[in-house]
Amino acid sequence: MSGRSNANNWILAELIAGDSMMTVYHASQALLAVSSREIVKFWHQRGRLFSALVRPALWLIVFAVGFQNVFGVSIIPPYETYIEYQVYIVPGLLGMVLLFNGMQSSLAMVYDREMGIMRLLLTAPMPRWFLLLSKLMAGTVLSVLQAYAFLALCVAFQVDIPWSGWWYALPMLVLGGMMLGAVGLLLSVYIRQLENFAGTMNFVIFPMFFISSALYPLWKLQESGAEVVYQLARFNPFTHAVELIRFALYGQFNAVSFAVVTGSLALFFILAVLGYDPQNGLMQRVKRPG
């Protein structure tokens, strides 16, 4: 009897293992399909890379020169000596690339929903959260690729960024890109029409970018007496995404920023998944305009 019981247990374990392998296989196929679609679409829209690099390049080449003598940057972590303003704003401009691509992904999801593509995707025989995670990861891959294209541009203009920082910054760029992509994913719940995207740009993207440490150290805000702006910047998740990248470029780890970015990613993604749930989510409360 014990031998038969052991045989049955072994067969049951094999069946469970087989089901698990099939689940992993189907999940990987879904992730590959969603990612390849986003990459192919990006490849056919080559102007997106150009537009993604124009904004940070203007700040790096034009505005940084004009502000060089206005924003003196003292010795603050992770820097061990005085640095040029161009060097200081590179992490912030990398964050800009991630932020705008995250919003571009949001725009793409609104377009896909209007065309009915999102409905087809979300009815696939996979968990809804995994399908949205696949969209998020696909967008993050594009964000990171564009961020490294901007780093190459920094090298072309002789901005002094450590080569080792390219490797250290990779996981932080991925984490920051996923967090900002999750913001875009959440916004796509509420943006019902493409025409509303311009308003989102004005009321979400620009405050996140300018009320942060992307262009100037936070102590300068406090020193100038802008206490309210300083406090808003301290609690801005984008600030911590920028600081996470800034420290990583110099081989250092900012634990506080890591915790904030990770927690924000989890919060925004969970809210987005709930928003795309037709049973108890937010989408059922958002009515189409008359």
C-alpha positions as CSV (number, residue, x, y, z in Angstrom):
1,M,0.0,0.0,0.0
2,S,2.8,2.4,0.9
3,G,4.4,1.8,-2.5
4,R,1.2,2.6,-4.3
5,S,0.7,5.7,-2.2
6,N,4.2,6.9,-3.0
7,A,3.6,6.3,-6.7
8,N,0.4,8.3,-6.6
9,N,2.1,11.1,-4.8
10,W,4.9,11.1,-7.4
11,I,2.4,11.2,-10.3
12,L,0.5,14.1,-8.5
13,A,3.8,16.0,-8.0
14,E,4.7,15.5,-11.7
15,L,1.3,16.8,-12.8
16,I,1.6,19.9,-10.5
17,A,5.1,20.5,-11.8
18,G,3.9,20.2,-15.4
19,D,1.0,22.6,-14.8
20,S,3.5,25.1,-13.3
21,M,5.8,24.8,-16.2
22,M,2.9,25.4,-18.6
23,T,1.8,28.4,-16.6
24,V,5.3,29.9,-16.8
25,Y,5.5,29.1,-20.5
26,H,2.2,30.9,-21.2
27,A,3.2,33.8,-19.0
28,S,6.5,34.2,-20.8
29,Q,4.8,34.0,-24.2
30,A,2.3,36.7,-23.2
31,L,5.1,38.9,-21.9
32,L,7.1,38.4,-25.1
33,A,4.1,39.1,-27.3
34,V,3.2,42.4,-25.5
35,S,6.9,43.5,-25.4
36,S,7.6,42.7,-29.0
37,R,4.5,44.7,-30.1
38,E,5.7,47.7,-28.2
39,I,9.2,47.4,-29.6
40,V,8.0,47.0,-33.2
41,K,5.7,49.9,-32.8
42,F,8.5,52.0,-31.4
43,W,10.8,51.0,-34.3
44,H,8.2,52.2,-36.8
45,Q,7.8,55.5,-34.9
46,R,11.5,56.6,-35.0
47,G,10.5,60.2,-34.4
48,R,9.8,59.1,-30.8
49,L,13.5,58.6,-30.0
50,F,14.3,62.0,-31.5
51,S,11.6,63.8,-29.6
52,A,12.6,61.9,-26.4
53,L,16.1,63.2,-26.7
54,V,15.3,66.8,-27.8
55,R,13.9,67.9,-24.5
56,P,16.8,66.8,-22.2
57,A,19.3,67.8,-24.9
58,L,18.0,71.4,-24.8
59,W,18.4,71.5,-21.1
60,L,21.9,70.0,-21.3
61,I,23.2,72.1,-24.2
62,V,21.4,75.4,-23.9
63,F,19.8,76.0,-20.5
64,A,22.7,74.5,-18.5
65,V,25.1,76.9,-20.1
66,G,22.9,79.9,-19.2
67,F,22.3,78.7,-15.6
68,Q,25.9,77.6,-15.0
69,N,26.7,80.7,-12.9
70,V,23.2,81.0,-11.4
71,F,23.0,77.6,-9.8
72,G,26.3,76.9,-8.0
73,V,26.3,73.3,-6.7
74,S,28.1,72.7,-3.4
75,I,29.6,69.5,-2.2
76,I,26.6,67.3,-1.4
77,P,26.2,63.5,-1.5
78,P,26.9,61.6,-3.7
79,Y,29.5,64.1,-5.0
80,E,32.9,64.4,-3.3
81,T,33.9,67.7,-4.9
82,Y,32.4,70.7,-6.6
83,I,30.7,69.8,-9.9
84,E,29.5,71.6,-13.0
85,Y,25.8,72.3,-13.3
86,Q,25.7,70.1,-16.4
87,V,26.9,67.1,-14.4
88,Y,24.3,67.8,-11.7
89,I,21.3,67.8,-14.0
90,V,22.1,64.6,-15.9
91,P,20.2,62.4,-13.4
92,G,17.2,64.8,-13.5
93,L,17.3,64.7,-17.3
94,L,17.4,60.9,-17.2
95,G,14.3,61.1,-15.0
96,M,12.8,63.4,-17.6
97,V,13.3,60.7,-20.3
98,L,11.7,58.1,-18.1
99,L,8.8,60.4,-17.1
100,F,7.9,61.5,-20.6
101,N,8.1,58.0,-22.0
102,G,5.8,56.8,-19.1
103,M,3.3,59.4,-20.2
104,Q,3.8,58.4,-23.8
105,S,2.8,54.9,-22.8
106,S,-0.2,56.3,-21.1
107,L,-1.2,58.0,-24.3
108,A,-0.7,54.8,-26.2
109,M,-3.0,52.9,-23.9
110,V,-5.7,55.5,-24.3
111,Y,-5.4,55.2,-28.0
112,D,-5.5,51.4,-27.8
113,R,-8.6,51.6,-25.7
114,E,-10.4,53.8,-28.2
115,M,-9.4,51.4,-31.0
116,G,-10.6,48.4,-29.0
117,I,-7.1,46.9,-28.7
118,M,-7.0,47.1,-24.9
119,R,-10.3,45.2,-24.7
120,L,-8.9,42.4,-26.7
121,L,-5.8,42.3,-24.6
122,L,-7.6,42.3,-21.3
123,T,-9.9,39.5,-22.4
124,A,-6.9,37.2,-23.0
125,P,-6.8,34.0,-20.8
126,M,-4.2,35.5,-18.4
127,P,-4.6,37.4,-15.1
128,R,-5.4,41.0,-15.7
129,W,-2.6,42.1,-13.4
130,F,-0.1,40.2,-15.4
131,L,-1.2,41.7,-18.7
132,L,-0.9,45.2,-17.3
133,L,2.5,44.3,-15.8
134,S,3.6,43.1,-19.2
135,K,2.5,46.5,-20.7
136,L,4.4,48.2,-17.9
137,M,7.6,46.2,-18.4
138,A,7.5,46.7,-22.2
139,G,7.2,50.4,-21.7
140,T,10.0,50.3,-19.2
141,V,12.4,48.6,-21.6
142,L,11.8,51.4,-24.1
143,S,12.3,54.0,-21.4
144,V,15.7,52.5,-20.3
145,L,16.9,52.3,-23.9
146,Q,16.1,55.9,-24.4
147,A,17.8,56.8,-21.2
148,Y,21.0,55.1,-22.4
149,A,20.7,56.9,-25.7
150,F,20.7,60.2,-23.7
151,L,23.8,59.0,-21.7
152,A,25.5,58.5,-25.0
153,L,24.6,62.0,-26.0
154,C,26.1,63.2,-22.7
155,V,29.4,61.5,-23.6
156,A,29.3,63.2,-27.0
157,F,29.1,66.6,-25.2
158,Q,31.8,65.6,-22.8
159,V,29.8,65.6,-19.6
160,D,31.8,63.9,-16.9
161,I,29.8,60.8,-15.9
162,P,31.7,57.8,-14.5
163,W,31.6,54.9,-17.0
164,S,31.0,52.4,-14.1
165,G,27.9,54.4,-13.3
166,W,26.3,53.1,-16.5
167,W,26.1,49.7,-15.0
168,Y,25.2,50.7,-11.5
169,A,22.4,52.9,-12.7
170,L,20.7,50.1,-14.8
171,P,18.6,48.5,-12.0
172,M,17.6,52.0,-10.7
173,L,16.6,53.2,-14.2
174,V,14.5,50.1,-14.5
175,L,12.9,50.6,-11.1
176,G,12.3,54.4,-11.7
177,G,11.0,53.7,-15.2
178,M,8.5,51.1,-13.8
179,M,7.3,53.5,-11.1
180,L,6.8,56.4,-13.6
181,G,5.2,54.0,-16.0
182,A,2.8,52.9,-13.3
183,V,1.9,56.6,-12.9
184,G,1.0,56.6,-16.6
185,L,-0.8,53.4,-16.3
186,L,-3.0,54.8,-13.5
187,L,-3.6,58.0,-15.4
188,S,-4.8,56.0,-18.4
189,V,-7.7,54.9,-16.2
190,Y,-9.0,58.4,-16.1
191,I,-8.0,59.8,-19.5
192,R,-10.9,58.8,-21.6
193,Q,-10.0,60.7,-24.8
194,L,-6.8,61.6,-26.5
195,E,-7.8,65.3,-26.4
196,N,-7.5,65.3,-22.6
197,F,-3.9,64.2,-22.7
198,A,-2.6,67.8,-23.0
199,G,-4.3,68.8,-19.8
200,T,-2.6,65.8,-18.1
201,M,0.7,67.0,-19.3
202,N,0.2,70.4,-17.7
203,F,-1.2,69.3,-14.4
204,V,0.8,66.1,-13.7
205,I,4.1,65.9,-15.7
206,F,5.4,69.4,-15.3
207,P,4.7,69.8,-11.6
208,M,6.3,66.4,-11.0
209,F,9.4,67.5,-12.9
210,F,9.9,71.0,-11.7
211,I,8.9,70.5,-8.1
212,S,11.8,68.0,-7.6
213,S,15.6,67.9,-7.3
214,A,16.0,67.4,-11.1
215,L,17.2,70.9,-11.9
216,Y,18.4,72.2,-8.5
217,P,19.3,70.8,-5.1
218,L,16.4,70.9,-2.5
219,W,18.5,72.8,0.0
220,K,18.4,75.8,-2.4
221,L,14.6,75.8,-2.2
222,Q,14.7,75.8,1.6
223,E,17.5,78.4,1.6
224,S,15.4,80.7,-0.6
225,G,12.4,80.5,1.8
226,A,10.2,78.4,-0.5
227,E,9.3,76.0,2.4
228,V,6.0,74.8,0.8
229,V,7.7,73.9,-2.5
230,Y,10.6,72.3,-0.6
231,Q,8.2,70.1,1.4
232,L,6.3,69.1,-1.8
233,A,9.6,68.2,-3.5
234,R,10.6,66.1,-0.5
235,F,7.5,64.0,-0.9
236,N,7.5,63.9,-4.7
237,P,8.2,60.3,-5.9
238,F,9.9,61.7,-8.9
239,T,12.5,63.4,-6.6
240,H,13.4,60.0,-5.2
241,A,13.6,58.4,-8.6
242,V,16.1,61.1,-9.6
243,E,18.1,60.7,-6.4
244,L,18.1,57.0,-6.8
245,I,19.7,57.4,-10.3
246,R,22.0,60.1,-9.1
247,F,23.5,58.0,-6.3
248,A,23.7,54.9,-8.6
249,L,25.7,56.8,-11.2
250,Y,28.4,57.1,-8.5
251,G,28.2,53.6,-7.2
252,Q,26.2,54.5,-4.1
253,F,22.8,53.3,-2.8
254,N,20.1,55.7,-1.4
255,A,18.0,53.5,0.8
256,V,15.3,56.1,1.5
257,S,14.8,56.8,-2.2
258,F,14.7,53.1,-2.9
259,A,12.0,52.5,-0.3
260,V,9.9,55.5,-1.6
261,V,10.2,54.5,-5.3
262,T,9.4,50.8,-4.5
263,G,6.4,51.7,-2.4
264,S,5.1,54.2,-4.9
265,L,5.5,51.6,-7.7
266,A,3.5,49.1,-5.7
267,L,0.8,51.6,-4.8
268,F,0.3,53.1,-8.3
269,F,0.3,49.6,-10.0
270,I,-2.3,48.2,-7.5
271,L,-4.5,51.2,-8.1
272,A,-4.1,50.8,-11.8
273,V,-5.0,47.1,-11.7
274,L,-8.1,47.9,-9.6
275,G,-9.0,50.7,-12.1
276,Y,-9.0,48.3,-15.0
277,D,-11.1,45.7,-13.1
278,P,-14.7,46.1,-14.5
279,Q,-16.2,44.4,-11.4
280,N,-15.0,46.6,-8.6
281,G,-12.5,49.0,-10.2
282,L,-12.6,52.7,-11.0
283,M,-13.3,52.4,-14.7
284,Q,-17.0,51.7,-14.1
285,R,-17.3,55.1,-12.3
286,V,-15.7,57.0,-15.2
287,K,-18.5,57.7,-17.7
288,R,-17.9,58.6,-21.2
289,P,-18.8,62.2,-22.0
290,G,-22.4,62.6,-23.4
